[in-house]
């Protein structure tokens, strides 16, 4: 290995579902989803959902989701957190 060559990150072959109390390990044939949040794009909290994409799955902050039920639970948590923060700010 050349000391001047930057080391590229190795893809994580093991993904676990981020759903509450789930932790299912992803297999190669599973049809998983990805979720992430952003505040920067619209100056308000936004939740994103997309079908599995290996490049997006490796990005920091991406949640790996095994299916609809876990996605719904995470969406519910997101909505509750947004609403709670609005109440705290008096909005």
C-alpha positions, 0 to 999 in steps of 0.5 A: 500500500502506498502511504500517500494513497488515501484509504477508502472506507470499506462498505459495511456488509452488515446492516441492522434495522433501526426500528424500535426494538427490531435490530433485524440483520439485513440479508442480500435479498431483503427489500429494505428502505432507508430513512434520514432527516434534514433541517438544512434543505427547508429550514424545518425538519424533513423526513426522507424515505427511499428504497434501498440504495447502497450509496445512500445506505453508507451515508452518515445519519441514514437509518436502515429500515427492514419494512413498513412497520418499522418505517411507520414506528420511526415516522411516528417518533419523528412526528412526535419529536417535531411536535414536542419541540414546537410545543416547547418553543411555544409554536 
